[in-house]
Structure formats: C-alpha cells, structure tokens
Amino acid sequence: MSAATLRRFLFPALSRLFLLRLFLVTLAAVVVFTQALLPLHIQGKSMEPTYRDGGFNFCWRGRYLFSEPARGDVVAIRFWG
C-alpha cells in the first residue's frame, strides 16, 4: 500500500455534504443531551439495591409528555434542601 493510498484512507476528502451531515448529527446530539436526556447523580439510599448512593443515571424527560407516571416507575424530581 502506497503512502498516498494510506493518506486517502485515513484522511478522506471532506465534502460539503459530509460537513453538513456532521453538523446536523452534532446539533441533534447537543439537543438530545441538553434537553431530553439528562445525566443525574443519585443521592440517598432510598433506591437500594437497584441504584446505589453516589451512582449515575440518565433521565429521559420525554417519557411523561403524553402519560402520567404509573406504579413502579422511577420519577426524578428536583430537591433543594
């Protein structure tokens, strides 16, 4: 394999379509991770043994847009204390 072929394989030409797709995927990821899927730090021992104190979980905010929480669901709330 020649050096030029290896260079083209490792560093392909960046077309406008590729850059547009990259921008759209990055924008979608930013929107999802800042608005819909929130990282949460678990505090307290009320959820043991399922979740441990000091653990980490993601909370999907869109779950209850069209329905109410049901028995057995884990509901994340803000607590200022």
HTML snippet that shows the backbone in 3Dmol.js (N, CA, C, O; Angstrom):
<script src="https://3Dmol.org/build/3Dmol-min.js"></script>
<div id="view" style="width:600px;height:400px;position:relative"></div>
<script>
const pdb = `
ATOM      1  N   MET A   1       0.856  -1.180   0.000  1.00  0.00           N
ATOM      2  CA  MET A   1       0.000   0.000   0.000  1.00  0.00           C
ATOM      3  C   MET A   1       0.897   1.238   0.000  1.00  0.00           C
ATOM      4  O   MET A   1       1.818   1.356   0.809  1.00  0.00           O
ATOM      5  N   SER A   2       0.614   2.141  -0.910  1.00  0.00           N
ATOM      6  CA  SER A   2       1.451   3.328  -1.020  1.00  0.00           C
ATOM      7  C   SER A   2       1.064   4.360   0.036  1.00  0.00           C
ATOM      8  O   SER A   2       0.008   4.268   0.663  1.00  0.00           O
ATOM      9  N   ALA A   3       1.923   5.318   0.213  1.00  0.00           N
ATOM     10  CA  ALA A   3       1.671   6.364   1.202  1.00  0.00           C
ATOM     11  C   ALA A   3       0.470   7.224   0.827  1.00  0.00           C
ATOM     12  O   ALA A   3      -0.274   7.665   1.703  1.00  0.00           O
ATOM     13  N   ALA A   4       0.278   7.464  -0.459  1.00  0.00           N
ATOM     14  CA  ALA A   4      -0.863   8.273  -0.911  1.00  0.00           C
ATOM     15  C   ALA A   4      -2.180   7.543  -0.649  1.00  0.00           C
ATOM     16  O   ALA A   4      -3.159   8.161  -0.229  1.00  0.00           O
ATOM     17  N   THR A   5      -2.207   6.252  -0.892  1.00  0.00           N
ATOM     18  CA  THR A   5      -3.418   5.467  -0.639  1.00  0.00           C
ATOM     19  C   THR A   5      -3.730   5.435   0.851  1.00  0.00           C
ATOM     20  O   THR A   5      -4.887   5.575   1.248  1.00  0.00           O
ATOM     21  N   LEU A   6      -2.722   5.254   1.663  1.00  0.00           N
ATOM     22  CA  LEU A   6      -2.913   5.245   3.106  1.00  0.00           C
ATOM     23  C   LEU A   6      -3.405   6.599   3.594  1.00  0.00           C
ATOM     24  O   LEU A   6      -4.283   6.664   4.455  1.00  0.00           O
ATOM     25  N   ARG A   7      -2.856   7.672   3.059  1.00  0.00           N
ATOM     26  CA  ARG A   7      -3.281   9.020   3.452  1.00  0.00           C
ATOM     27  C   ARG A   7      -4.740   9.266   3.067  1.00  0.00           C
ATOM     28  O   ARG A   7      -5.497   9.839   3.850  1.00  0.00           O
ATOM     29  N   ARG A   8      -5.144   8.834   1.853  1.00  0.00           N
ATOM     30  CA  ARG A   8      -6.546   8.997   1.442  1.00  0.00           C
ATOM     31  C   ARG A   8      -7.483   8.161   2.302  1.00  0.00           C
ATOM     32  O   ARG A   8      -8.613   8.571   2.570  1.00  0.00           O
ATOM     33  N   PHE A   9      -7.017   6.978   2.739  1.00  0.00           N
ATOM     34  CA  PHE A   9      -7.846   6.133   3.591  1.00  0.00           C
ATOM     35  C   PHE A   9      -8.012   6.741   4.982  1.00  0.00           C
ATOM     36  O   PHE A   9      -9.116   6.743   5.527  1.00  0.00           O
ATOM     37  N   LEU A  10      -6.945   7.248   5.552  1.00  0.00           N
ATOM     38  CA  LEU A  10      -7.004   7.808   6.905  1.00  0.00           C
ATOM     39  C   LEU A  10      -7.611   9.202   6.942  1.00  0.00           C
ATOM     40  O   LEU A  10      -8.272   9.561   7.917  1.00  0.00           O
ATOM     41  N   PHE A  11      -7.401   9.984   5.908  1.00  0.00           N
ATOM     42  CA  PHE A  11      -7.892  11.364   5.859  1.00  0.00           C
ATOM     43  C   PHE A  11      -8.650  11.591   4.551  1.00  0.00           C
ATOM     44  O   PHE A  11      -8.094  12.166   3.615  1.00  0.00           O
ATOM     45  N   PRO A  12      -9.909  11.152   4.469  1.00  0.00           N
ATOM     46  CA  PRO A  12     -10.652  11.322   3.215  1.00  0.00           C
ATOM     47  C   PRO A  12     -10.944  12.789   2.957  1.00  0.00           C
ATOM     48  O   PRO A  12     -10.907  13.618   3.867  1.00  0.00           O
ATOM     49  N   ALA A  13     -11.238  13.094   1.695  1.00  0.00           N
ATOM     50  CA  ALA A  13     -11.582  14.473   1.333  1.00  0.00           C
ATOM     51  C   ALA A  13     -12.904  14.840   1.987  1.00  0.00           C
ATOM     52  O   ALA A  13     -13.863  14.070   1.934  1.00  0.00           O
ATOM     53  N   LEU A  14     -12.956  15.990   2.590  1.00  0.00           N
ATOM     54  CA  LEU A  14     -14.161  16.432   3.282  1.00  0.00           C
ATOM     55  C   LEU A  14     -15.036  17.202   2.311  1.00  0.00           C
ATOM     56  O   LEU A  14     -14.689  18.301   1.879  1.00  0.00           O
ATOM     57  N   SER A  15     -16.161  16.620   1.978  1.00  0.00           N
ATOM     58  CA  SER A  15     -17.082  17.281   1.062  1.00  0.00           C
ATOM     59  C   SER A  15     -18.064  18.128   1.862  1.00  0.00           C
ATOM     60  O   SER A  15     -18.164  18.003   3.082  1.00  0.00           O
ATOM     61  N   ARG A  16     -18.786  18.990   1.154  1.00  0.00           N
ATOM     62  CA  ARG A  16     -19.790  19.835   1.819  1.00  0.00           C
ATOM     63  C   ARG A  16     -20.906  18.986   2.402  1.00  0.00           C
ATOM     64  O   ARG A  16     -21.418  19.287   3.481  1.00  0.00           O
ATOM     65  N   LEU A  17     -21.288  17.926   1.697  1.00  0.00           N
ATOM     66  CA  LEU A  17     -22.344  17.046   2.189  1.00  0.00           C
ATOM     67  C   LEU A  17     -21.922  16.357   3.494  1.00  0.00           C
ATOM     68  O   LEU A  17     -22.718  16.247   4.427  1.00  0.00           O
ATOM     69  N   PHE A  18     -20.679  15.900   3.551  1.00  0.00           N
ATOM     70  CA  PHE A  18     -20.169  15.286   4.778  1.00  0.00           C
ATOM     71  C   PHE A  18     -20.177  16.276   5.925  1.00  0.00           C
ATOM     72  O   PHE A  18     -20.600  15.940   7.031  1.00  0.00           O
ATOM     73  N   LEU A  19     -19.712  17.498   5.676  1.00  0.00           N
ATOM     74  CA  LEU A  19     -19.678  18.506   6.735  1.00  0.00           C
ATOM     75  C   LEU A  19     -21.085  18.889   7.187  1.00  0.00           C
ATOM     76  O   LEU A  19     -21.304  19.130   8.374  1.00  0.00           O
ATOM     77  N   LEU A  20     -22.045  18.948   6.256  1.00  0.00           N
ATOM     78  CA  LEU A  20     -23.431  19.231   6.622  1.00  0.00           C
ATOM     79  C   LEU A  20     -23.994  18.114   7.497  1.00  0.00           C
ATOM     80  O   LEU A  20     -24.643  18.383   8.509  1.00  0.00           O
ATOM     81  N   ARG A  21     -23.750  16.875   7.113  1.00  0.00           N
ATOM     82  CA  ARG A  21     -24.215  15.741   7.924  1.00  0.00           C
ATOM     83  C   ARG A  21     -23.564  15.747   9.297  1.00  0.00           C
ATOM     84  O   ARG A  21     -24.234  15.500  10.300  1.00  0.00           O
ATOM     85  N   LEU A  22     -22.295  16.020   9.353  1.00  0.00           N
ATOM     86  CA  LEU A  22     -21.589  16.090  10.634  1.00  0.00           C
ATOM     87  C   LEU A  22     -22.174  17.186  11.521  1.00  0.00           C
ATOM     88  O   LEU A  22     -22.353  16.981  12.722  1.00  0.00           O
ATOM     89  N   PHE A  23     -22.470  18.338  10.946  1.00  0.00           N
ATOM     90  CA  PHE A  23     -23.077  19.431  11.701  1.00  0.00           C
ATOM     91  C   PHE A  23     -24.459  19.042  12.225  1.00  0.00           C
ATOM     92  O   PHE A  23     -24.779  19.309  13.384  1.00  0.00           O
ATOM     93  N   LEU A  24     -25.281  18.411  11.379  1.00  0.00           N
ATOM     94  CA  LEU A  24     -26.633  18.026  11.796  1.00  0.00           C
ATOM     95  C   LEU A  24     -26.610  16.962  12.892  1.00  0.00           C
ATOM     96  O   LEU A  24     -27.401  17.031  13.833  1.00  0.00           O
ATOM     97  N   VAL A  25     -25.730  15.996  12.784  1.00  0.00           N
ATOM     98  CA  VAL A  25     -25.626  14.966  13.823  1.00  0.00           C
ATOM     99  C   VAL A  25     -25.133  15.573  15.130  1.00  0.00           C
ATOM    100  O   VAL A  25     -25.628  15.222  16.201  1.00  0.00           O
ATOM    101  N   THR A  26     -24.179  16.467  15.053  1.00  0.00           N
ATOM    102  CA  THR A  26     -23.679  17.134  16.260  1.00  0.00           C
ATOM    103  C   THR A  26     -24.765  17.986  16.894  1.00  0.00           C
ATOM    104  O   THR A  26     -24.918  17.977  18.116  1.00  0.00           O
ATOM    105  N   LEU A  27     -25.515  18.715  16.098  1.00  0.00           N
ATOM    106  CA  LEU A  27     -26.616  19.530  16.614  1.00  0.00           C
ATOM    107  C   LEU A  27     -27.681  18.665  17.278  1.00  0.00           C
ATOM    108  O   LEU A  27     -28.178  19.006  18.352  1.00  0.00           O
ATOM    109  N   ALA A  28     -28.033  17.552  16.648  1.00  0.00           N
ATOM    110  CA  ALA A  28     -29.024  16.645  17.236  1.00  0.00           C
ATOM    111  C   ALA A  28     -28.529  16.075  18.558  1.00  0.00           C
ATOM    112  O   ALA A  28     -29.305  15.967  19.507  1.00  0.00           O
ATOM    113  N   ALA A  29     -27.264  15.711  18.638  1.00  0.00           N
ATOM    114  CA  ALA A  29     -26.712  15.176  19.882  1.00  0.00           C
ATOM    115  C   ALA A  29     -26.724  16.224  20.994  1.00  0.00           C
ATOM    116  O   ALA A  29     -27.032  15.910  22.144  1.00  0.00           O
ATOM    117  N   VAL A  30     -26.394  17.451  20.656  1.00  0.00           N
ATOM    118  CA  VAL A  30     -26.411  18.521  21.662  1.00  0.00           C
ATOM    119  C   VAL A  30     -27.829  18.753  22.173  1.00  0.00           C
ATOM    120  O   VAL A  30     -28.036  18.918  23.375  1.00  0.00           O
ATOM    121  N   VAL A  31     -28.796  18.765  21.277  1.00  0.00           N
ATOM    122  CA  VAL A  31     -30.191  18.973  21.689  1.00  0.00           C
ATOM    123  C   VAL A  31     -30.666  17.825  22.573  1.00  0.00           C
ATOM    124  O   VAL A  31     -31.284  18.060  23.611  1.00  0.00           O
ATOM    125  N   VAL A  32     -30.389  16.600  22.179  1.00  0.00           N
ATOM    126  CA  VAL A  32     -30.841  15.452  22.962  1.00  0.00           C
ATOM    127  C   VAL A  32     -30.203  15.458  24.350  1.00  0.00           C
ATOM    128  O   VAL A  32     -30.900  15.256  25.344  1.00  0.00           O
ATOM    129  N   PHE A  33     -28.898  15.684  24.436  1.00  0.00           N
ATOM    130  CA  PHE A  33     -28.222  15.588  25.722  1.00  0.00           C
ATOM    131  C   PHE A  33     -28.390  16.820  26.600  1.00  0.00           C
ATOM    132  O   PHE A  33     -28.036  16.772  27.778  1.00  0.00           O
ATOM    133  N   THR A  34     -28.914  17.919  26.075  1.00  0.00           N
ATOM    134  CA  THR A  34     -29.159  19.081  26.932  1.00  0.00           C
ATOM    135  C   THR A  34     -30.631  19.272  27.253  1.00  0.00           C
ATOM    136  O   THR A  34     -30.962  19.905  28.256  1.00  0.00           O
ATOM    137  N   GLN A  35     -31.522  18.739  26.424  1.00  0.00           N
ATOM    138  CA  GLN A  35     -32.950  18.964  26.633  1.00  0.00           C
ATOM    139  C   GLN A  35     -33.734  17.713  27.001  1.00  0.00           C
ATOM    140  O   GLN A  35     -34.662  17.799  27.805  1.00  0.00           O
ATOM    141  N   ALA A  36     -33.402  16.572  26.453  1.00  0.00           N
ATOM    142  CA  ALA A  36     -34.245  15.395  26.622  1.00  0.00           C
ATOM    143  C   ALA A  36     -33.634  14.320  27.508  1.00  0.00           C
ATOM    144  O   ALA A  36     -34.362  13.672  28.260  1.00  0.00           O
ATOM    145  N   LEU A  37     -32.355  14.109  27.449  1.00  0.00           N
ATOM    146  CA  LEU A  37     -31.693  13.045  28.187  1.00  0.00           C
ATOM    147  C   LEU A  37     -30.724  13.677  29.172  1.00  0.00           C
ATOM    148  O   LEU A  37     -29.645  14.127  28.785  1.00  0.00           O
ATOM    149  N   LEU A  38     -31.106  13.711  30.444  1.00  0.00           N
ATOM    150  CA  LEU A  38     -30.316  14.420  31.440  1.00  0.00           C
ATOM    151  C   LEU A  38     -29.530  13.461  32.328  1.00  0.00           C
ATOM    152  O   LEU A  38     -30.087  12.480  32.820  1.00  0.00           O
ATOM    153  N   PRO A  39     -28.253  13.732  32.537  1.00  0.00           N
ATOM    154  CA  PRO A  39     -27.483  12.910  33.472  1.00  0.00           C
ATOM    155  C   PRO A  39     -27.829  13.305  34.906  1.00  0.00           C
ATOM    156  O   PRO A  39     -27.901  14.491  35.230  1.00  0.00           O
ATOM    157  N   LEU A  40     -28.039  12.310  35.759  1.00  0.00           N
ATOM    158  CA  LEU A  40     -28.400  12.569  37.148  1.00  0.00           C
ATOM    159  C   LEU A  40     -27.443  11.853  38.080  1.00  0.00           C
ATOM    160  O   LEU A  40     -27.021  10.726  37.825  1.00  0.00           O
ATOM    161  N   HIS A  41     -27.113  12.532  39.161  1.00  0.00           N
ATOM    162  CA  HIS A  41     -26.314  11.963  40.241  1.00  0.00           C
ATOM    163  C   HIS A  41     -27.286  11.488  41.314  1.00  0.00           C
ATOM    164  O   HIS A  41     -28.113  12.270  41.784  1.00  0.00           O
ATOM    165  N   ILE A  42     -27.199  10.239  41.704  1.00  0.00           N
ATOM    166  CA  ILE A  42     -28.125   9.669  42.675  1.00  0.00           C
ATOM    167  C   ILE A  42     -27.619   9.938  44.078  1.00  0.00           C
ATOM    168  O   ILE A  42     -26.477   9.624  44.413  1.00  0.00           O
ATOM    169  N   GLN A  43     -28.491  10.529  44.900  1.00  0.00           N
ATOM    170  CA  GLN A  43     -28.133  10.837  46.291  1.00  0.00           C
ATOM    171  C   GLN A  43     -29.126  10.154  47.216  1.00  0.00           C
ATOM    172  O   GLN A  43     -30.333  10.204  46.980  1.00  0.00           O
ATOM    173  N   GLY A  44     -28.642   9.536  48.235  1.00  0.00           N
ATOM    174  CA  GLY A  44     -29.502   8.878  49.207  1.00  0.00           C
ATOM    175  C   GLY A  44     -29.591   7.382  48.957  1.00  0.00           C
ATOM    176  O   GLY A  44     -29.168   6.874  47.918  1.00  0.00           O
ATOM    177  N   LYS A  45     -30.147   6.703  49.930  1.00  0.00           N
ATOM    178  CA  LYS A  45     -30.202   5.239  49.871  1.00  0.00           C
ATOM    179  C   LYS A  45     -31.609   4.714  49.644  1.00  0.00           C
ATOM    180  O   LYS A  45     -31.856   3.527  49.862  1.00  0.00           O
ATOM    181  N   SER A  46     -32.529   5.547  49.218  1.00  0.00           N
ATOM    182  CA  SER A  46     -33.916   5.109  49.080  1.00  0.00           C
ATOM    183  C   SER A  46     -34.133   4.128  47.935  1.00  0.00           C
ATOM    184  O   SER A  46     -35.138   3.416  47.927  1.00  0.00           O
ATOM    185  N   MET A  47     -33.225   4.069  46.976  1.00  0.00           N
ATOM    186  CA  MET A  47     -33.415   3.198  45.809  1.00  0.00           C
ATOM    187  C   MET A  47     -32.566   1.932  45.860  1.00  0.00           C
ATOM    188  O   MET A  47     -32.545   1.170  44.894  1.00  0.00           O
ATOM    189  N   GLU A  48     -31.863   1.693  46.975  1.00  0.00           N
ATOM    190  CA  GLU A  48     -31.045   0.479  47.052  1.00  0.00           C
ATOM    191  C   GLU A  48     -31.944  -0.737  47.079  1.00  0.00           C
ATOM    192  O   GLU A  48     -33.028  -0.640  47.654  1.00  0.00           O
ATOM    193  N   PRO A  49     -31.596  -1.844  46.521  1.00  0.00           N
ATOM    194  CA  PRO A  49     -30.332  -2.220  45.890  1.00  0.00           C
ATOM    195  C   PRO A  49     -30.275  -1.929  44.387  1.00  0.00           C
ATOM    196  O   PRO A  49     -29.271  -2.240  43.745  1.00  0.00           O
ATOM    197  N   THR A  50     -31.335  -1.336  43.811  1.00  0.00           N
ATOM    198  CA  THR A  50     -31.335  -1.070  42.375  1.00  0.00           C
ATOM    199  C   THR A  50     -30.307  -0.007  42.011  1.00  0.00           C
ATOM    200  O   THR A  50     -29.488  -0.213  41.115  1.00  0.00           O
ATOM    201  N   TYR A  51     -30.345   1.121  42.697  1.00  0.00           N
ATOM    202  CA  TYR A  51     -29.383   2.205  42.485  1.00  0.00           C
ATOM    203  C   TYR A  51     -28.656   2.468  43.788  1.00  0.00           C
ATOM    204  O   TYR A  51     -29.277   2.516  44.850  1.00  0.00           O
ATOM    205  N   ARG A  52     -27.380   2.635  43.720  1.00  0.00           N
ATOM    206  CA  ARG A  52     -26.574   2.869  44.911  1.00  0.00           C
ATOM    207  C   ARG A  52     -26.355   4.367  45.123  1.00  0.00           C
ATOM    208  O   ARG A  52     -26.394   5.151  44.174  1.00  0.00           O
ATOM    209  N   ASP A  53     -26.126   4.748  46.364  1.00  0.00           N
ATOM    210  CA  ASP A  53     -25.840   6.139  46.702  1.00  0.00           C
ATOM    211  C   ASP A  53     -24.557   6.571  45.982  1.00  0.00           C
ATOM    212  O   ASP A  53     -23.549   5.865  46.016  1.00  0.00           O
ATOM    213  N   GLY A  54     -24.607   7.722  45.341  1.00  0.00           N
ATOM    214  CA  GLY A  54     -23.458   8.226  44.606  1.00  0.00           C
ATOM    215  C   GLY A  54     -23.388   7.714  43.179  1.00  0.00           C
ATOM    216  O   GLY A  54     -22.419   7.995  42.474  1.00  0.00           O
ATOM    217  N   GLY A  55     -24.389   6.971  42.739  1.00  0.00           N
ATOM    218  CA  GLY A  55     -24.398   6.424  41.384  1.00  0.00           C
ATOM    219  C   GLY A  55     -24.740   7.478  40.345  1.00  0.00           C
ATOM    220  O   GLY A  55     -24.902   8.657  40.656  1.00  0.00           O
ATOM    221  N   PHE A  56     -24.844   7.027  39.116  1.00  0.00           N
ATOM    222  CA  PHE A  56     -25.070   7.924  37.986  1.00  0.00           C
ATOM    223  C   PHE A  56     -26.087   7.269  37.067  1.00  0.00           C
ATOM    224  O   PHE A  56     -26.007   6.067  36.813  1.00  0.00           O
ATOM    225  N   ASN A  57     -27.047   8.046  36.565  1.00  0.00           N
ATOM    226  CA  ASN A  57     -28.085   7.520  35.705  1.00  0.00           C
ATOM    227  C   ASN A  57     -28.516   8.607  34.724  1.00  0.00           C
ATOM    228  O   ASN A  57     -28.283   9.793  34.960  1.00  0.00           O
ATOM    229  N   PHE A  58     -29.147   8.197  33.621  1.00  0.00           N
ATOM    230  CA  PHE A  58     -29.719   9.153  32.681  1.00  0.00           C
ATOM    231  C   PHE A  58     -31.230   9.168  32.860  1.00  0.00           C
ATOM    232  O   PHE A  58     -31.846   8.124  33.071  1.00  0.00           O
ATOM    233  N   CYS A  59     -31.819  10.339  32.777  1.00  0.00           N
ATOM    234  CA  CYS A  59     -33.255  10.506  32.915  1.00  0.00           C
ATOM    235  C   CYS A  59     -33.815  10.996  31.581  1.00  0.00           C
ATOM    236  O   CYS A  59     -33.377  12.023  31.064  1.00  0.00           O
ATOM    237  N   TRP A  60     -34.787  10.260  31.020  1.00  0.00           N
ATOM    238  CA  TRP A  60     -35.421  10.636  29.759  1.00  0.00           C
ATOM    239  C   TRP A  60     -36.633  11.499  30.075  1.00  0.00           C
ATOM    240  O   TRP A  60     -37.608  11.008  30.644  1.00  0.00           O
ATOM    241  N   ARG A  61     -36.587  12.776  29.717  1.00  0.00           N
ATOM    242  CA  ARG A  61     -37.647  13.721  30.048  1.00  0.00           C
ATOM    243  C   ARG A  61     -38.916  13.534  29.224  1.00  0.00           C
ATOM    244  O   ARG A  61     -39.992  13.948  29.656  1.00  0.00           O
ATOM    245  N   GLY A  62     -38.813  12.932  28.070  1.00  0.00           N
ATOM    246  CA  GLY A  62     -39.964  12.792  27.205  1.00  0.00           C
ATOM    247  C   GLY A  62     -40.911  11.671  27.587  1.00  0.00           C
ATOM    248  O   GLY A  62     -41.936  11.492  26.930  1.00  0.00           O
ATOM    249  N   ARG A  63     -40.606  10.918  28.616  1.00  0.00           N
ATOM    250  CA  ARG A  63     -41.409   9.757  28.997  1.00  0.00           C
ATOM    251  C   ARG A  63     -42.835  10.138  29.367  1.00  0.00           C
ATOM    252  O   ARG A  63     -43.766   9.412  29.016  1.00  0.00           O
ATOM    253  N   TYR A  64     -43.035  11.237  30.053  1.00  0.00           N
ATOM    254  CA  TYR A  64     -44.358  11.585  30.556  1.00  0.00           C
ATOM    255  C   TYR A  64     -44.979  12.780  29.833  1.00  0.00           C
ATOM    256  O   TYR A  64     -45.757  13.523  30.432  1.00  0.00           O
ATOM    257  N   LEU A  65     -44.652  12.972  28.576  1.00  0.00           N
ATOM    258  CA  LEU A  65     -45.282  14.044  27.811  1.00  0.00           C
ATOM    259  C   LEU A  65     -46.756  13.755  27.561  1.00  0.00           C
ATOM    260  O   LEU A  65     -47.577  14.672  27.576  1.00  0.00           O
ATOM    261  N   PHE A  66     -47.101  12.486  27.331  1.00  0.00           N
ATOM    262  CA  PHE A  66     -48.468  12.129  26.974  1.00  0.00           C
ATOM    263  C   PHE A  66     -49.111  11.157  27.956  1.00  0.00           C
ATOM    264  O   PHE A  66     -50.229  10.698  27.724  1.00  0.00           O
ATOM    265  N   SER A  67     -48.428  10.840  29.041  1.00  0.00           N
ATOM    266  CA  SER A  67     -48.998   9.919  30.026  1.00  0.00           C
ATOM    267  C   SER A  67     -48.540  10.314  31.426  1.00  0.00           C
ATOM    268  O   SER A  67     -47.592  11.081  31.593  1.00  0.00           O
ATOM    269  N   GLU A  68     -49.216   9.788  32.404  1.00  0.00           N
ATOM    270  CA  GLU A  68     -48.881  10.047  33.799  1.00  0.00           C
ATOM    271  C   GLU A  68     -47.981   8.922  34.324  1.00  0.00           C
ATOM    272  O   GLU A  68     -47.999   7.814  33.788  1.00  0.00           O
ATOM    273  N   PRO A  69     -47.197   9.201  35.368  1.00  0.00           N
ATOM    274  CA  PRO A  69     -46.392   8.132  35.966  1.00  0.00           C
ATOM    275  C   PRO A  69     -47.285   7.012  36.505  1.00  0.00           C
ATOM    276  O   PRO A  69     -48.369   7.271  37.027  1.00  0.00           O
ATOM    277  N   ALA A  70     -46.826   5.783  36.376  1.00  0.00           N
ATOM    278  CA  ALA A  70     -47.562   4.623  36.862  1.00  0.00           C
ATOM    279  C   ALA A  70     -46.835   4.017  38.063  1.00  0.00           C
ATOM    280  O   ALA A  70     -45.677   4.336  38.329  1.00  0.00           O
ATOM    281  N   ARG A  71     -47.523   3.156  38.767  1.00  0.00           N
ATOM    282  CA  ARG A  71     -46.928   2.494  39.923  1.00  0.00           C
ATOM    283  C   ARG A  71     -45.695   1.713  39.481  1.00  0.00           C
ATOM    284  O   ARG A  71     -45.732   0.984  38.489  1.00  0.00           O
ATOM    285  N   GLY A  72     -44.611   1.874  40.221  1.00  0.00           N
ATOM    286  CA  GLY A  72     -43.370   1.183  39.911  1.00  0.00           C
ATOM    287  C   GLY A  72     -42.396   1.991  39.068  1.00  0.00           C
ATOM    288  O   GLY A  72     -41.250   1.575  38.902  1.00  0.00           O
ATOM    289  N   ASP A  73     -42.816   3.134  38.530  1.00  0.00           N
ATOM    290  CA  ASP A  73     -41.909   3.984  37.751  1.00  0.00           C
ATOM    291  C   ASP A  73     -40.961   4.732  38.682  1.00  0.00           C
ATOM    292  O   ASP A  73     -41.317   5.080  39.807  1.00  0.00           O
ATOM    293  N   VAL A  74     -39.767   4.967  38.196  1.00  0.00           N
ATOM    294  CA  VAL A  74     -38.820   5.811  38.913  1.00  0.00           C
ATOM    295  C   VAL A  74     -39.021   7.229  38.401  1.00  0.00           C
ATOM    296  O   VAL A  74     -38.884   7.485  37.205  1.00  0.00           O
ATOM    297  N   VAL A  75     -39.345   8.149  39.300  1.00  0.00           N
ATOM    298  CA  VAL A  75     -39.622   9.528  38.921  1.00  0.00           C
ATOM    299  C   VAL A  75     -38.534  10.412  39.519  1.00  0.00           C
ATOM    300  O   VAL A  75     -38.290  10.379  40.725  1.00  0.00           O
ATOM    301  N   ALA A  76     -37.888  11.196  38.677  1.00  0.00           N
ATOM    302  CA  ALA A  76     -36.841  12.109  39.137  1.00  0.00           C
ATOM    303  C   ALA A  76     -37.461  13.471  39.426  1.00  0.00           C
ATOM    304  O   ALA A  76     -38.206  14.008  38.606  1.00  0.00           O
ATOM    305  N   ILE A  77     -37.154  14.017  40.580  1.00  0.00           N
ATOM    306  CA  ILE A  77     -37.663  15.334  40.959  1.00  0.00           C
ATOM    307  C   ILE A  77     -36.485  16.199  41.376  1.00  0.00           C
ATOM    308  O   ILE A  77     -35.419  15.698  41.733  1.00  0.00           O
ATOM    309  N   ARG A  78     -36.696  17.495  41.325  1.00  0.00           N
ATOM    310  CA  ARG A  78     -35.674  18.420  41.837  1.00  0.00           C
ATOM    311  C   ARG A  78     -35.886  18.592  43.327  1.00  0.00           C
ATOM    312  O   ARG A  78     -37.015  18.754  43.790  1.00  0.00           O
ATOM    313  N   PHE A  79     -34.812  18.558  44.061  1.00  0.00           N
ATOM    314  CA  PHE A  79     -34.905  18.711  45.509  1.00  0.00           C
ATOM    315  C   PHE A  79     -33.864  19.737  45.937  1.00  0.00           C
ATOM    316  O   PHE A  79     -32.665  19.552  45.730  1.00  0.00           O
ATOM    317  N   TRP A  80     -34.330  20.790  46.519  1.00  0.00           N
ATOM    318  CA  TRP A  80     -33.430  21.797  47.076  1.00  0.00           C
ATOM    319  C   TRP A  80     -33.543  21.696  48.578  1.00  0.00           C
ATOM    320  O   TRP A  80     -34.602  21.965  49.146  1.00  0.00           O
ATOM    321  N   GLY A  81     -32.479  21.315  49.214  1.00  0.00           N
ATOM    322  CA  GLY A  81     -32.585  21.148  50.645  1.00  0.00           C
ATOM    323  C   GLY A  81     -31.319  21.396  51.380  1.00  0.00           C
ATOM    324  O   GLY A  81     -31.285  21.284  52.606  1.00  0.00           O
TER     325      GLY A  81
END
`;
const viewer = $3Dmol.createViewer("view");
viewer.addModel(pdb, "pdb");
viewer.setStyle({}, {cartoon: {color: "spectrum"}});
viewer.zoomTo();
viewer.render();
</script>
